[in-house]
Amino acid sequence: MQLSKITSQRVKLEIPFGDEKLNIVYKPQAVTLELVDRKEQAMNNPGETLARLLVDLVESWDLDDHGGQVYPLELAAVRLLPIDFVNAILEMILKESRLNPTKANNSPGGSPPAGSLATRQNGTR
């Protein structure tokens, strides 16, 4: 087995926001032990941690910047987004990961096995 085959997986996900939907492509294998540790240590700097989680997990999206350009998936730009929006994206990625624990083993580009990355931002699950 080659590590590159594991880390090259990508998953498309549609996230509803009211009447609209955000389409993302995320990297399921970016949920690593190091990422879990960073999330668990987020109490000191939660905004930075949540923004970095989003940037690390999401490879692309169709979020428009009001000028017809794709909103940048960069740390500084993501830190300017509403926390509810960022949380919703992270929650959907984690929910998708938990709902499809065997999908990654059955098809390329599938979701990763259910991990131990808990979703405790703002006391929610």
Protein Blocks (a to p, Z undefined) as FASTA:
>chain_A
ZZklmmmpccdddddehjbccdddddfklpcfklmmmmmmmmmmmmlmmmmmmmmmpmbd
cbdehlopacddbfklmmmpcfklmmmmmmmmmmmmmmmmmlmmmpghiacdddfbdcfe
ghiZZ
